[in-house]
């Protein structure tokens, strides 16, 4: 199959349009307001990456939009359908009863992450934070769940007892995200399937979503010297990389994404940040993106921000985004031979989170 990624046709033309997969080794910003076709079109790109490259994809999926990317549509062309059917696609679900469950090892998180999860500040909560550090060598942290709480309380150390109270009071051990011997998400990511979808859409509290995302990103960063190239898709990236994080856990997650945006490229951790508005994503992550996919954007303020952040996108083409219809996009940067307006093509696989239809009589 050809090495370029067919993405659709040039706008107002039947001329095929494609992107350069070799330039996915740069971070990508994918943006469009609600109803622009942003998620559908991103699915088209991911399908083409699966067809034409050996680049493993990891999708952090807060809205469960990509959980069906392994299900091929009945109207997909036979040759492409047969090729996609050969791909190894794993989906880890956050909802029970829908296949393999998304699980995280509590002890697989580093101490900073566990402290953030327990809302411990190394300065303001210096005593408890230091106790958490000391617990590393106590042996009780080899336990999980209620056994961990019981072990901390039975240690005879009043400081460890206080940590057990904090864990219990926050209800952390009651989350159904913990592995307890099941395969953890980090092990699945290490298997390097063609695509690994980490479904974050069914958690009851956002801290569970953030913990799962942090576990993946932290693991990739800690193993960055393996230099395994991966496309890491952060769909609805504003949920994971806010410019104004509101909790220690959210702040640590944002810091990790910003760090990967700044330094991850040389290690093969290539981000694709997808969101509705550029102002919702931390500017230090957005500014590191060398590829831009822009769909309909009616806010002049947002377009002005994009013009400042992505100087390689011509101003006259950015302005046309206000008049885009669904599925139309501006592609610019390294993965486009030149800035071009494109009507994105049809999906080959099913959408996981399509719009709810209006019931008609």
Number of C-alpha atoms within 10 A of each C-alpha: 9 8 15 17 24 20 22 22 18 19 17 9 10 10 11 14 22 22 22 14 19 14 15 22 22 23 28 26 23 28 26 25 16 15 15 21 19 26 24 23 25 21 21 20 21 19 22 22 23 21 22 17 16 14 21 22 23 23 25 27 22 24 15 21 23 27 24 16 24 21 16 19 14 11 11 14 11 10 9 15 18 12 13 22 14 11 15 14 21 21 23 20 23 26 17 11 8 10 12 15 22 26 25 27 19 23 16 15 19 13 15 18 22 18 21 20 23 19 17 22 15 14 10 9 13 12 14 20 23 15 18 21 14 13 18 13 10 14 12 19 17 13 16 19 17 14 14 17 22 15 20 25 19 14 14 10 11 13 19 23 19 15 20 19 15 17 20 15 11 12 11 18 18 12 13 17 21 22 19 15 10 13 16 22 22 20 13 18 20 12 10 19 18 20 27 25 26 29 26 25 18 16 18 11 9 15 16 21 23 22 23 25 24 23 23 23 20 22 19 24 19 11 13 18 11 11 14 15 20 23 23 23 23 24 25 22 25 20 18 25 28 20 16 12 17 9 13 18 23 23 18 20 25 26 18 17 25 20 14 25 24 17 15 20 20 15 19 21 24 24 27 25 26 24 23 24 21 23 16 17 23 21 15 17 23 24 17 21 23 21 24 26 26 28 32 27 24 16 13 13 12 14 21 14 13 22 16 12 17 21 12 16 23 14 15 8 17 21 18 17 22 15 12 19 14 18 21 27 32 25 24 24 21 23 24 19 13 13 18 18 24 24 23 25 18 15 22 22 21 19 21 16 14 11 8 6 6 6 5 4 3
